[in-house]
Amino acid sequence: MAQVEVRGVGPFQQIFGQRRISVEVPPNSPLNVLIDELDRRFGGRVGGLLHSTEGTWNDGVRLFLNGRDIRFLQRRAPPFA
């Protein structure tokens, strides 16, 4: 399993109960696997903040992968190394 550090601010920090948490996902998993795991751990509250009602990324939320805003990764579901 790959250990992923998730940092949250605002509502995410409230959901997590702290600013940083660690989550294990299978190596080379797409981003949605991490989001699914966070939803499982936190009662489905994470995915609802990340996606708009139309199912697209919520533009009010910024996600970073290895310090890069995923908007500049063309919103692919990048794997975790």
mmCIF file of the N, C-alpha and C atoms, coordinates in Angstrom:
data_MODEL
# 
_entry.id   MODEL 
# 
loop_
_atom_site.group_PDB 
_atom_site.id 
_atom_site.type_symbol 
_atom_site.label_atom_id 
_atom_site.label_alt_id 
_atom_site.label_comp_id 
_atom_site.label_asym_id 
_atom_site.label_entity_id 
_atom_site.label_seq_id 
_atom_site.pdbx_PDB_ins_code 
_atom_site.Cartn_x 
_atom_site.Cartn_y 
_atom_site.Cartn_z 
_atom_site.occupancy 
_atom_site.B_iso_or_equiv 
_atom_site.pdbx_formal_charge 
_atom_site.auth_seq_id 
_atom_site.auth_comp_id 
_atom_site.auth_asym_id 
_atom_site.auth_atom_id 
_atom_site.pdbx_PDB_model_num 
ATOM 1   N N  . MET A 1 1  ? 0.837   -1.179 0.000   1.00 0.00 ? 1  MET A N  1 
ATOM 2   C CA . MET A 1 1  ? 0.000   0.000  0.000   1.00 0.00 ? 1  MET A CA 1 
ATOM 3   C C  . MET A 1 1  ? 0.887   1.250  0.000   1.00 0.00 ? 1  MET A C  1 
ATOM 4   N N  . ALA A 1 2  ? 0.398   2.282  -0.654  1.00 0.00 ? 2  ALA A N  1 
ATOM 5   C CA . ALA A 1 2  ? 1.109   3.557  -0.688  1.00 0.00 ? 2  ALA A CA 1 
ATOM 6   C C  . ALA A 1 2  ? 0.506   4.477  0.371   1.00 0.00 ? 2  ALA A C  1 
ATOM 7   N N  . GLN A 1 3  ? 1.367   5.126  1.127   1.00 0.00 ? 3  GLN A N  1 
ATOM 8   C CA . GLN A 1 3  ? 0.938   6.070  2.153   1.00 0.00 ? 3  GLN A CA 1 
ATOM 9   C C  . GLN A 1 3  ? 0.815   7.450  1.513   1.00 0.00 ? 3  GLN A C  1 
ATOM 10  N N  . VAL A 1 4  ? -0.349  8.057  1.596   1.00 0.00 ? 4  VAL A N  1 
ATOM 11  C CA . VAL A 1 4  ? -0.604  9.360  1.003   1.00 0.00 ? 4  VAL A CA 1 
ATOM 12  C C  . VAL A 1 4  ? -0.932  10.335 2.124   1.00 0.00 ? 4  VAL A C  1 
ATOM 13  N N  . GLU A 1 5  ? -0.246  11.487 2.120   1.00 0.00 ? 5  GLU A N  1 
ATOM 14  C CA . GLU A 1 5  ? -0.558  12.525 3.096   1.00 0.00 ? 5  GLU A CA 1 
ATOM 15  C C  . GLU A 1 5  ? -1.584  13.466 2.484   1.00 0.00 ? 5  GLU A C  1 
ATOM 16  N N  . VAL A 1 6  ? -2.672  13.669 3.204   1.00 0.00 ? 6  VAL A N  1 
ATOM 17  C CA . VAL A 1 6  ? -3.728  14.564 2.760   1.00 0.00 ? 6  VAL A CA 1 
ATOM 18  C C  . VAL A 1 6  ? -3.758  15.733 3.734   1.00 0.00 ? 6  VAL A C  1 
ATOM 19  N N  . ARG A 1 7  ? -3.667  16.936 3.171   1.00 0.00 ? 7  ARG A N  1 
ATOM 20  C CA . ARG A 1 7  ? -3.748  18.141 3.996   1.00 0.00 ? 7  ARG A CA 1 
ATOM 21  C C  . ARG A 1 7  ? -5.027  18.877 3.641   1.00 0.00 ? 7  ARG A C  1 
ATOM 22  N N  . GLY A 1 8  ? -5.728  19.301 4.662   1.00 0.00 ? 8  GLY A N  1 
ATOM 23  C CA . GLY A 1 8  ? -6.982  19.994 4.424   1.00 0.00 ? 8  GLY A CA 1 
ATOM 24  C C  . GLY A 1 8  ? -7.048  21.319 5.158   1.00 0.00 ? 8  GLY A C  1 
ATOM 25  N N  . VAL A 1 9  ? -7.742  22.262 4.555   1.00 0.00 ? 9  VAL A N  1 
ATOM 26  C CA . VAL A 1 9  ? -8.023  23.539 5.201   1.00 0.00 ? 9  VAL A CA 1 
ATOM 27  C C  . VAL A 1 9  ? -9.529  23.767 5.147   1.00 0.00 ? 9  VAL A C  1 
ATOM 28  N N  . GLY A 1 10 ? -9.997  24.718 5.923   1.00 0.00 ? 10 GLY A N  1 
ATOM 29  C CA . GLY A 1 10 ? -11.417 25.054 5.924   1.00 0.00 ? 10 GLY A CA 1 
ATOM 30  C C  . GLY A 1 10 ? -12.283 23.855 6.255   1.00 0.00 ? 10 GLY A C  1 
ATOM 31  N N  . PRO A 1 11 ? -13.280 23.571 5.407   1.00 0.00 ? 11 PRO A N  1 
ATOM 32  C CA . PRO A 1 11 ? -14.204 22.481 5.726   1.00 0.00 ? 11 PRO A CA 1 
ATOM 33  C C  . PRO A 1 11 ? -13.531 21.103 5.763   1.00 0.00 ? 11 PRO A C  1 
ATOM 34  N N  . PHE A 1 12 ? -12.464 20.927 4.992   1.00 0.00 ? 12 PHE A N  1 
ATOM 35  C CA . PHE A 1 12 ? -11.772 19.631 5.014   1.00 0.00 ? 12 PHE A CA 1 
ATOM 36  C C  . PHE A 1 12 ? -11.090 19.413 6.355   1.00 0.00 ? 12 PHE A C  1 
ATOM 37  N N  . GLN A 1 13 ? -10.490 20.454 6.895   1.00 0.00 ? 13 GLN A N  1 
ATOM 38  C CA . GLN A 1 13 ? -9.848  20.346 8.206   1.00 0.00 ? 13 GLN A CA 1 
ATOM 39  C C  . GLN A 1 13 ? -10.897 20.018 9.270   1.00 0.00 ? 13 GLN A C  1 
ATOM 40  N N  . GLN A 1 14 ? -12.072 20.594 9.146   1.00 0.00 ? 14 GLN A N  1 
ATOM 41  C CA . GLN A 1 14 ? -13.147 20.280 10.083  1.00 0.00 ? 14 GLN A CA 1 
ATOM 42  C C  . GLN A 1 14 ? -13.584 18.827 9.943   1.00 0.00 ? 14 GLN A C  1 
ATOM 43  N N  . ILE A 1 15 ? -13.710 18.350 8.714   1.00 0.00 ? 15 ILE A N  1 
ATOM 44  C CA . ILE A 1 15 ? -14.110 16.958 8.491   1.00 0.00 ? 15 ILE A CA 1 
ATOM 45  C C  . ILE A 1 15 ? -13.054 16.006 9.040   1.00 0.00 ? 15 ILE A C  1 
ATOM 46  N N  . PHE A 1 16 ? -11.773 16.284 8.746   1.00 0.00 ? 16 PHE A N  1 
ATOM 47  C CA . PHE A 1 16 ? -10.688 15.402 9.175   1.00 0.00 ? 16 PHE A CA 1 
ATOM 48  C C  . PHE A 1 16 ? -10.437 15.486 10.677  1.00 0.00 ? 16 PHE A C  1 
ATOM 49  N N  . GLY A 1 17 ? -10.803 16.613 11.289  1.00 0.00 ? 17 GLY A N  1 
ATOM 50  C CA . GLY A 1 17 ? -10.526 16.792 12.708  1.00 0.00 ? 17 GLY A CA 1 
ATOM 51  C C  . GLY A 1 17 ? -9.104  17.238 12.968  1.00 0.00 ? 17 GLY A C  1 
ATOM 52  N N  . GLN A 1 18 ? -8.361  17.459 11.925  1.00 0.00 ? 18 GLN A N  1 
ATOM 53  C CA . GLN A 1 18 ? -6.977  17.934 11.991  1.00 0.00 ? 18 GLN A CA 1 
ATOM 54  C C  . GLN A 1 18 ? -6.558  18.389 10.606  1.00 0.00 ? 18 GLN A C  1 
ATOM 55  N N  . ARG A 1 19 ? -5.399  19.028 10.517  1.00 0.00 ? 19 ARG A N  1 
ATOM 56  C CA . ARG A 1 19 ? -4.973  19.575 9.227   1.00 0.00 ? 19 ARG A CA 1 
ATOM 57  C C  . ARG A 1 19 ? -4.409  18.505 8.292   1.00 0.00 ? 19 ARG A C  1 
ATOM 58  N N  . ARG A 1 20 ? -3.736  17.499 8.830   1.00 0.00 ? 20 ARG A N  1 
ATOM 59  C CA . ARG A 1 20 ? -3.103  16.456 8.004   1.00 0.00 ? 20 ARG A CA 1 
ATOM 60  C C  . ARG A 1 20 ? -3.535  15.079 8.467   1.00 0.00 ? 20 ARG A C  1 
ATOM 61  N N  . ILE A 1 21 ? -3.771  14.222 7.488   1.00 0.00 ? 21 ILE A N  1 
ATOM 62  C CA . ILE A 1 21 ? -4.055  12.821 7.789   1.00 0.00 ? 21 ILE A CA 1 
ATOM 63  C C  . ILE A 1 21 ? -3.280  11.954 6.806   1.00 0.00 ? 21 ILE A C  1 
ATOM 64  N N  . SER A 1 22 ? -3.086  10.696 7.156   1.00 0.00 ? 22 SER A N  1 
ATOM 65  C CA . SER A 1 22 ? -2.453  9.730  6.259   1.00 0.00 ? 22 SER A CA 1 
ATOM 66  C C  . SER A 1 22 ? -3.500  8.720  5.820   1.00 0.00 ? 22 SER A C  1 
ATOM 67  N N  . VAL A 1 23 ? -3.434  8.377  4.553   1.00 0.00 ? 23 VAL A N  1 
ATOM 68  C CA . VAL A 1 23 ? -4.382  7.417  3.978   1.00 0.00 ? 23 VAL A CA 1 
ATOM 69  C C  . VAL A 1 23 ? -3.571  6.412  3.170   1.00 0.00 ? 23 VAL A C  1 
ATOM 70  N N  . GLU A 1 24 ? -3.919  5.145  3.282   1.00 0.00 ? 24 GLU A N  1 
ATOM 71  C CA . GLU A 1 24 ? -3.268  4.112  2.483   1.00 0.00 ? 24 GLU A CA 1 
ATOM 72  C C  . GLU A 1 24 ? -4.137  3.767  1.284   1.00 0.00 ? 24 GLU A C  1 
ATOM 73  N N  . VAL A 1 25 ? -3.507  3.728  0.123   1.00 0.00 ? 25 VAL A N  1 
ATOM 74  C CA . VAL A 1 25 ? -4.181  3.313  -1.112  1.00 0.00 ? 25 VAL A CA 1 
ATOM 75  C C  . VAL A 1 25 ? -3.237  2.366  -1.845  1.00 0.00 ? 25 VAL A C  1 
ATOM 76  N N  . PRO A 1 26 ? -3.767  1.509  -2.708  1.00 0.00 ? 26 PRO A N  1 
ATOM 77  C CA . PRO A 1 26 ? -2.895  0.639  -3.487  1.00 0.00 ? 26 PRO A CA 1 
ATOM 78  C C  . PRO A 1 26 ? -1.946  1.460  -4.362  1.00 0.00 ? 26 PRO A C  1 
ATOM 79  N N  . PRO A 1 27 ? -0.717  1.003  -4.560  1.00 0.00 ? 27 PRO A N  1 
ATOM 80  C CA . PRO A 1 27 ? 0.222   1.716  -5.434  1.00 0.00 ? 27 PRO A CA 1 
ATOM 81  C C  . PRO A 1 27 ? -0.372  1.923  -6.820  1.00 0.00 ? 27 PRO A C  1 
ATOM 82  N N  . ASN A 1 28 ? -0.058  3.071  -7.421  1.00 0.00 ? 28 ASN A N  1 
ATOM 83  C CA . ASN A 1 28 ? -0.509  3.440  -8.771  1.00 0.00 ? 28 ASN A CA 1 
ATOM 84  C C  . ASN A 1 28 ? -2.022  3.562  -8.905  1.00 0.00 ? 28 ASN A C  1 
ATOM 85  N N  . SER A 1 29 ? -2.696  3.843  -7.789  1.00 0.00 ? 29 SER A N  1 
ATOM 86  C CA . SER A 1 29 ? -4.149  4.043  -7.823  1.00 0.00 ? 29 SER A CA 1 
ATOM 87  C C  . SER A 1 29 ? -4.475  5.397  -8.436  1.00 0.00 ? 29 SER A C  1 
ATOM 88  N N  . PRO A 1 30 ? -5.596  5.490  -9.152  1.00 0.00 ? 30 PRO A N  1 
ATOM 89  C CA . PRO A 1 30 ? -6.028  6.806  -9.629  1.00 0.00 ? 30 PRO A CA 1 
ATOM 90  C C  . PRO A 1 30 ? -6.567  7.634  -8.458  1.00 0.00 ? 30 PRO A C  1 
ATOM 91  N N  . LEU A 1 31 ? -6.663  8.907  -8.668  1.00 0.00 ? 31 LEU A N  1 
ATOM 92  C CA . LEU A 1 31 ? -7.092  9.842  -7.631  1.00 0.00 ? 31 LEU A CA 1 
ATOM 93  C C  . LEU A 1 31 ? -8.452  9.487  -7.041  1.00 0.00 ? 31 LEU A C  1 
ATOM 94  N N  . ASN A 1 32 ? -9.356  8.970  -7.860  1.00 0.00 ? 32 ASN A N  1 
ATOM 95  C CA . ASN A 1 32 ? -10.694 8.651  -7.341  1.00 0.00 ? 32 ASN A CA 1 
ATOM 96  C C  . ASN A 1 32 ? -10.653 7.568  -6.264  1.00 0.00 ? 32 ASN A C  1 
ATOM 97  N N  . VAL A 1 33 ? -9.635  6.721  -6.240  1.00 0.00 ? 33 VAL A N  1 
ATOM 98  C CA . VAL A 1 33 ? -9.516  5.706  -5.186  1.00 0.00 ? 33 VAL A CA 1 
ATOM 99  C C  . VAL A 1 33 ? -9.268  6.391  -3.845  1.00 0.00 ? 33 VAL A C  1 
ATOM 100 N N  . LEU A 1 34 ? -8.418  7.412  -3.845  1.00 0.00 ? 34 LEU A N  1 
ATOM 101 C CA . LEU A 1 34 ? -8.170  8.175  -2.624  1.00 0.00 ? 34 LEU A CA 1 
ATOM 102 C C  . LEU A 1 34 ? -9.449  8.872  -2.175  1.00 0.00 ? 34 LEU A C  1 
ATOM 103 N N  . ILE A 1 35 ? -10.151 9.492  -3.096  1.00 0.00 ? 35 ILE A N  1 
ATOM 104 C CA . ILE A 1 35 ? -11.388 10.190 -2.751  1.00 0.00 ? 35 ILE A CA 1 
ATOM 105 C C  . ILE A 1 35 ? -12.419 9.205  -2.196  1.00 0.00 ? 35 ILE A C  1 
ATOM 106 N N  . ASP A 1 36 ? -12.520 8.034  -2.803  1.00 0.00 ? 36 ASP A N  1 
ATOM 107 C CA . ASP A 1 36 ? -13.441 7.003  -2.302  1.00 0.00 ? 36 ASP A CA 1 
ATOM 108 C C  . ASP A 1 36 ? -13.070 6.579  -0.888  1.00 0.00 ? 36 ASP A C  1 
ATOM 109 N N  . GLU A 1 37 ? -11.781 6.431  -0.621  1.00 0.00 ? 37 GLU A N  1 
ATOM 110 C CA . GLU A 1 37 ? -11.330 6.046  0.720   1.00 0.00 ? 37 GLU A CA 1 
ATOM 111 C C  . GLU A 1 37 ? -11.642 7.143  1.732   1.00 0.00 ? 37 GLU A C  1 
ATOM 112 N N  . LEU A 1 38 ? -11.422 8.408  1.336   1.00 0.00 ? 38 LEU A N  1 
ATOM 113 C CA . LEU A 1 38 ? -11.754 9.516  2.234   1.00 0.00 ? 38 LEU A CA 1 
ATOM 114 C C  . LEU A 1 38 ? -13.261 9.553  2.502   1.00 0.00 ? 38 LEU A C  1 
ATOM 115 N N  . ASP A 1 39 ? -14.063 9.320  1.481   1.00 0.00 ? 39 ASP A N  1 
ATOM 116 C CA . ASP A 1 39 ? -15.517 9.264  1.669   1.00 0.00 ? 39 ASP A CA 1 
ATOM 117 C C  . ASP A 1 39 ? -15.901 8.131  2.610   1.00 0.00 ? 39 ASP A C  1 
ATOM 118 N N  . ARG A 1 40 ? -15.245 6.992  2.460   1.00 0.00 ? 40 ARG A N  1 
ATOM 119 C CA . ARG A 1 40 ? -15.538 5.851  3.344   1.00 0.00 ? 40 ARG A CA 1 
ATOM 120 C C  . ARG A 1 40 ? -15.222 6.214  4.787   1.00 0.00 ? 40 ARG A C  1 
ATOM 121 N N  . ARG A 1 41 ? -14.065 6.836  5.011   1.00 0.00 ? 41 ARG A N  1 
ATOM 122 C CA . ARG A 1 41 ? -13.639 7.175  6.374   1.00 0.00 ? 41 ARG A CA 1 
ATOM 123 C C  . ARG A 1 41 ? -14.454 8.296  6.991   1.00 0.00 ? 41 ARG A C  1 
ATOM 124 N N  . PHE A 1 42 ? -14.951 9.201  6.169   1.00 0.00 ? 42 PHE A N  1 
ATOM 125 C CA . PHE A 1 42 ? -15.602 10.396 6.702   1.00 0.00 ? 42 PHE A CA 1 
ATOM 126 C C  . PHE A 1 42 ? -17.065 10.522 6.264   1.00 0.00 ? 42 PHE A C  1 
ATOM 127 N N  . GLY A 1 43 ? -17.720 9.398  6.095   1.00 0.00 ? 43 GLY A N  1 
ATOM 128 C CA . GLY A 1 43 ? -19.156 9.380  5.878   1.00 0.00 ? 43 GLY A CA 1 
ATOM 129 C C  . GLY A 1 43 ? -19.648 10.068 4.616   1.00 0.00 ? 43 GLY A C  1 
ATOM 130 N N  . GLY A 1 44 ? -18.852 10.039 3.538   1.00 0.00 ? 44 GLY A N  1 
ATOM 131 C CA . GLY A 1 44 ? -19.273 10.590 2.260   1.00 0.00 ? 44 GLY A CA 1 
ATOM 132 C C  . GLY A 1 44 ? -19.204 12.103 2.164   1.00 0.00 ? 44 GLY A C  1 
ATOM 133 N N  . ARG A 1 45 ? -18.586 12.757 3.141   1.00 0.00 ? 45 ARG A N  1 
ATOM 134 C CA . ARG A 1 45 ? -18.574 14.224 3.150   1.00 0.00 ? 45 ARG A CA 1 
ATOM 135 C C  . ARG A 1 45 ? -17.498 14.838 2.276   1.00 0.00 ? 45 ARG A C  1 
ATOM 136 N N  . VAL A 1 46 ? -16.473 14.095 1.895   1.00 0.00 ? 46 VAL A N  1 
ATOM 137 C CA . VAL A 1 46 ? -15.360 14.663 1.119   1.00 0.00 ? 46 VAL A CA 1 
ATOM 138 C C  . VAL A 1 46 ? -15.738 14.813 -0.352  1.00 0.00 ? 46 VAL A C  1 
ATOM 139 N N  . GLY A 1 47 ? -16.222 13.767 -0.972  1.00 0.00 ? 47 GLY A N  1 
ATOM 140 C CA . GLY A 1 47 ? -16.561 13.811 -2.390  1.00 0.00 ? 47 GLY A CA 1 
ATOM 141 C C  . GLY A 1 47 ? -17.590 14.873 -2.710  1.00 0.00 ? 47 GLY A C  1 
ATOM 142 N N  . GLY A 1 48 ? -18.524 15.096 -1.798  1.00 0.00 ? 48 GLY A N  1 
ATOM 143 C CA . GLY A 1 48 ? -19.538 16.113 -2.008  1.00 0.00 ? 48 GLY A CA 1 
ATOM 144 C C  . GLY A 1 48 ? -18.966 17.517 -2.089  1.00 0.00 ? 48 GLY A C  1 
ATOM 145 N N  . LEU A 1 49 ? -17.866 17.756 -1.392  1.00 0.00 ? 49 LEU A N  1 
ATOM 146 C CA . LEU A 1 49 ? -17.213 19.059 -1.462  1.00 0.00 ? 49 LEU A CA 1 
ATOM 147 C C  . LEU A 1 49 ? -16.346 19.191 -2.709  1.00 0.00 ? 49 LEU A C  1 
ATOM 148 N N  . LEU A 1 50 ? -15.842 18.075 -3.206  1.00 0.00 ? 50 LEU A N  1 
ATOM 149 C CA . LEU A 1 50 ? -14.934 18.106 -4.351  1.00 0.00 ? 50 LEU A CA 1 
ATOM 150 C C  . LEU A 1 50 ? -15.655 18.223 -5.680  1.00 0.00 ? 50 LEU A C  1 
ATOM 151 N N  . HIS A 1 51 ? -16.880 17.755 -5.732  1.00 0.00 ? 51 HIS A N  1 
ATOM 152 C CA . HIS A 1 51 ? -17.630 17.729 -6.987  1.00 0.00 ? 51 HIS A CA 1 
ATOM 153 C C  . HIS A 1 51 ? -18.842 18.651 -6.923  1.00 0.00 ? 51 HIS A C  1 
ATOM 154 N N  . SER A 1 52 ? -19.155 19.266 -8.043  1.00 0.00 ? 52 SER A N  1 
ATOM 155 C CA . SER A 1 52 ? -20.359 20.089 -8.143  1.00 0.00 ? 52 SER A CA 1 
ATOM 156 C C  . SER A 1 52 ? -21.565 19.166 -8.275  1.00 0.00 ? 52 SER A C  1 
ATOM 157 N N  . THR A 1 53 ? -22.741 19.743 -8.276  1.00 0.00 ? 53 THR A N  1 
ATOM 158 C CA . THR A 1 53 ? -23.956 18.936 -8.423  1.00 0.00 ? 53 THR A CA 1 
ATOM 159 C C  . THR A 1 53 ? -24.021 18.269 -9.795  1.00 0.00 ? 53 THR A C  1 
ATOM 160 N N  . GLU A 1 54 ? -23.283 18.821 -10.777 1.00 0.00 ? 54 GLU A N  1 
ATOM 161 C CA . GLU A 1 54 ? -23.237 18.218 -12.125 1.00 0.00 ? 54 GLU A CA 1 
ATOM 162 C C  . GLU A 1 54 ? -22.192 17.112 -12.225 1.00 0.00 ? 54 GLU A C  1 
ATOM 163 N N  . GLY A 1 55 ? -21.426 16.889 -11.146 1.00 0.00 ? 55 GLY A N  1 
ATOM 164 C CA . GLY A 1 55 ? -20.413 15.845 -11.151 1.00 0.00 ? 55 GLY A CA 1 
ATOM 165 C C  . GLY A 1 55 ? -19.043 16.292 -11.637 1.00 0.00 ? 55 GLY A C  1 
ATOM 166 N N  . THR A 1 56 ? -18.879 17.580 -11.942 1.00 0.00 ? 56 THR A N  1 
ATOM 167 C CA . THR A 1 56 ? -17.570 18.097 -12.352 1.00 0.00 ? 56 THR A CA 1 
ATOM 168 C C  . THR A 1 56 ? -16.813 18.560 -11.117 1.00 0.00 ? 56 THR A C  1 
ATOM 169 N N  . TRP A 1 57 ? -15.522 18.832 -11.285 1.00 0.00 ? 57 TRP A N  1 
ATOM 170 C CA . TRP A 1 57 ? -14.727 19.340 -10.166 1.00 0.00 ? 57 TRP A CA 1 
ATOM 171 C C  . TRP A 1 57 ? -15.295 20.669 -9.707  1.00 0.00 ? 57 TRP A C  1 
ATOM 172 N N  . ASN A 1 58 ? -15.394 20.846 -8.414  1.00 0.00 ? 58 ASN A N  1 
ATOM 173 C CA . ASN A 1 58 ? -15.835 22.101 -7.826  1.00 0.00 ? 58 ASN A CA 1 
ATOM 174 C C  . ASN A 1 58 ? -14.703 23.115 -7.971  1.00 0.00 ? 58 ASN A C  1 
ATOM 175 N N  . ASP A 1 59 ? -14.919 24.172 -8.743  1.00 0.00 ? 59 ASP A N  1 
ATOM 176 C CA . ASP A 1 59 ? -13.872 25.159 -8.987  1.00 0.00 ? 59 ASP A CA 1 
ATOM 177 C C  . ASP A 1 59 ? -13.465 25.921 -7.736  1.00 0.00 ? 59 ASP A C  1 
ATOM 178 N N  . GLY A 1 60 ? -14.279 25.869 -6.695  1.00 0.00 ? 60 GLY A N  1 
ATOM 179 C CA . GLY A 1 60 ? -13.944 26.545 -5.449  1.00 0.00 ? 60 GLY A CA 1 
ATOM 180 C C  . GLY A 1 60 ? -12.975 25.757 -4.586  1.00 0.00 ? 60 GLY A C  1 
ATOM 181 N N  . VAL A 1 61 ? -12.651 24.540 -4.990  1.00 0.00 ? 61 VAL A N  1 
ATOM 182 C CA . VAL A 1 61 ? -11.740 23.676 -4.235  1.00 0.00 ? 61 VAL A CA 1 
ATOM 183 C C  . VAL A 1 61 ? -10.519 23.412 -5.086  1.00 0.00 ? 61 VAL A C  1 
ATOM 184 N N  . ARG A 1 62 ? -9.359  23.553 -4.495  1.00 0.00 ? 62 ARG A N  1 
ATOM 185 C CA . ARG A 1 62 ? -8.126  23.279 -5.234  1.00 0.00 ? 62 ARG A CA 1 
ATOM 186 C C  . ARG A 1 62 ? -7.473  22.023 -4.670  1.00 0.00 ? 62 ARG A C  1 
ATOM 187 N N  . LEU A 1 63 ? -7.108  21.125 -5.571  1.00 0.00 ? 63 LEU A N  1 
ATOM 188 C CA . LEU A 1 63 ? -6.409  19.895 -5.205  1.00 0.00 ? 63 LEU A CA 1 
ATOM 189 C C  . LEU A 1 63 ? -4.998  19.953 -5.762  1.00 0.00 ? 63 LEU A C  1 
ATOM 190 N N  . PHE A 1 64 ? -4.053  19.542 -4.937  1.00 0.00 ? 64 PHE A N  1 
ATOM 191 C CA . PHE A 1 64 ? -2.662  19.512 -5.349  1.00 0.00 ? 64 PHE A CA 1 
ATOM 192 C C  . PHE A 1 64 ? -2.140  18.097 -5.239  1.00 0.00 ? 64 PHE A C  1 
ATOM 193 N N  . LEU A 1 65 ? -1.367  17.693 -6.208  1.00 0.00 ? 65 LEU A N  1 
ATOM 194 C CA . LEU A 1 65 ? -0.698  16.402 -6.212  1.00 0.00 ? 65 LEU A CA 1 
ATOM 195 C C  . LEU A 1 65 ? 0.786   16.676 -6.365  1.00 0.00 ? 65 LEU A C  1 
ATOM 196 N N  . ASN A 1 66 ? 1.542   16.291 -5.357  1.00 0.00 ? 66 ASN A N  1 
ATOM 197 C CA . ASN A 1 66 ? 2.988   16.549 -5.348  1.00 0.00 ? 66 ASN A CA 1 
ATOM 198 C C  . ASN A 1 66 ? 3.290   18.026 -5.606  1.00 0.00 ? 66 ASN A C  1 
ATOM 199 N N  . GLY A 1 67 ? 2.479   18.905 -4.984  1.00 0.00 ? 67 GLY A N  1 
ATOM 200 C CA . GLY A 1 67 ? 2.704   20.332 -5.093  1.00 0.00 ? 67 GLY A CA 1 
ATOM 201 C C  . GLY A 1 67 ? 2.179   20.983 -6.364  1.00 0.00 ? 67 GLY A C  1 
ATOM 202 N N  . ARG A 1 68 ? 1.557   20.224 -7.262  1.00 0.00 ? 68 ARG A N  1 
ATOM 203 C CA . ARG A 1 68 ? 1.037   20.774 -8.525  1.00 0.00 ? 68 ARG A CA 1 
ATOM 204 C C  . ARG A 1 68 ? -0.480  20.744 -8.516  1.00 0.00 ? 68 ARG A C  1 
ATOM 205 N N  . ASP A 1 69 ? -1.066  21.871 -8.845  1.00 0.00 ? 69 ASP A N  1 
ATOM 206 C CA . ASP A 1 69 ? -2.518  21.990 -8.920  1.00 0.00 ? 69 ASP A CA 1 
ATOM 207 C C  . ASP A 1 69 ? -3.015  21.049 -10.013 1.00 0.00 ? 69 ASP A C  1 
ATOM 208 N N  . ILE A 1 70 ? -3.982  20.190 -9.672  1.00 0.00 ? 70 ILE A N  1 
ATOM 209 C CA . ILE A 1 70 ? -4.424  19.209 -10.667 1.00 0.00 ? 70 ILE A CA 1 
ATOM 210 C C  . ILE A 1 70 ? -5.116  19.855 -11.847 1.00 0.00 ? 70 ILE A C  1 
ATOM 211 N N  . ARG A 1 71 ? -5.530  21.140 -11.714 1.00 0.00 ? 71 ARG A N  1 
ATOM 212 C CA . ARG A 1 71 ? -6.114  21.824 -12.877 1.00 0.00 ? 71 ARG A CA 1 
ATOM 213 C C  . ARG A 1 71 ? -5.110  21.888 -14.019 1.00 0.00 ? 71 ARG A C  1 
ATOM 214 N N  . PHE A 1 72 ? -3.823  21.937 -13.674 1.00 0.00 ? 72 PHE A N  1 
ATOM 215 C CA . PHE A 1 72 ? -2.788  22.011 -14.692 1.00 0.00 ? 72 PHE A CA 1 
ATOM 216 C C  . PHE A 1 72 ? -2.333  20.628 -15.142 1.00 0.00 ? 72 PHE A C  1 
ATOM 217 N N  . LEU A 1 73 ? -2.896  19.606 -14.513 1.00 0.00 ? 73 LEU A N  1 
ATOM 218 C CA . LEU A 1 73 ? -2.670  18.232 -14.956 1.00 0.00 ? 73 LEU A CA 1 
ATOM 219 C C  . LEU A 1 73 ? -3.856  17.789 -15.808 1.00 0.00 ? 73 LEU A C  1 
ATOM 220 N N  . GLN A 1 74 ? -4.650  18.750 -16.271 1.00 0.00 ? 74 GLN A N  1 
ATOM 221 C CA . GLN A 1 74 ? -5.813  18.534 -17.117 1.00 0.00 ? 74 GLN A CA 1 
ATOM 222 C C  . GLN A 1 74 ? -6.855  17.655 -16.462 1.00 0.00 ? 74 GLN A C  1 
ATOM 223 N N  . ARG A 1 75 ? -6.911  17.759 -15.144 1.00 0.00 ? 75 ARG A N  1 
ATOM 224 C CA . ARG A 1 75 ? -7.913  17.052 -14.336 1.00 0.00 ? 75 ARG A CA 1 
ATOM 225 C C  . ARG A 1 75 ? -7.958  15.560 -14.602 1.00 0.00 ? 75 ARG A C  1 
ATOM 226 N N  . ARG A 1 76 ? -6.815  15.033 -14.982 1.00 0.00 ? 76 ARG A N  1 
ATOM 227 C CA . ARG A 1 76 ? -6.723  13.576 -15.119 1.00 0.00 ? 76 ARG A CA 1 
ATOM 228 C C  . ARG A 1 76 ? -6.832  12.982 -13.730 1.00 0.00 ? 76 ARG A C  1 
ATOM 229 N N  . ALA A 1 77 ? -6.974  11.724 -13.651 1.00 0.00 ? 77 ALA A N  1 
ATOM 230 C CA . ALA A 1 77 ? -6.902  11.022 -12.372 1.00 0.00 ? 77 ALA A CA 1 
ATOM 231 C C  . ALA A 1 77 ? -5.507  10.433 -12.282 1.00 0.00 ? 77 ALA A C  1 
ATOM 232 N N  . PRO A 1 78 ? -4.523  11.236 -11.846 1.00 0.00 ? 78 PRO A N  1 
ATOM 233 C CA . PRO A 1 78 ? -3.137  10.768 -11.839 1.00 0.00 ? 78 PRO A CA 1 
ATOM 234 C C  . PRO A 1 78 ? -2.914  9.666  -10.801 1.00 0.00 ? 78 PRO A C  1 
ATOM 235 N N  . PRO A 1 79 ? -2.072  8.719  -11.112 1.00 0.00 ? 79 PRO A N  1 
ATOM 236 C CA . PRO A 1 79 ? -1.779  7.661  -10.138 1.00 0.00 ? 79 PRO A CA 1 
ATOM 237 C C  . PRO A 1 79 ? -0.860  8.175  -9.050  1.00 0.00 ? 79 PRO A C  1 
ATOM 238 N N  . PHE A 1 80 ? -0.843  7.479  -7.957  1.00 0.00 ? 80 PHE A N  1 
ATOM 239 C CA . PHE A 1 80 ? 0.089   7.773  -6.863  1.00 0.00 ? 80 PHE A CA 1 
ATOM 240 C C  . PHE A 1 80 ? 1.292   6.863  -7.029  1.00 0.00 ? 80 PHE A C  1 
ATOM 241 N N  . ALA A 1 81 ? 2.462   7.445  -6.925  1.00 0.00 ? 81 ALA A N  1 
ATOM 242 C CA . ALA A 1 81 ? 3.696   6.646  -7.088  1.00 0.00 ? 81 ALA A CA 1 
ATOM 243 C C  . ALA A 1 81 ? 3.999   5.883  -5.826  1.00 0.00 ? 81 ALA A C  1 
# 
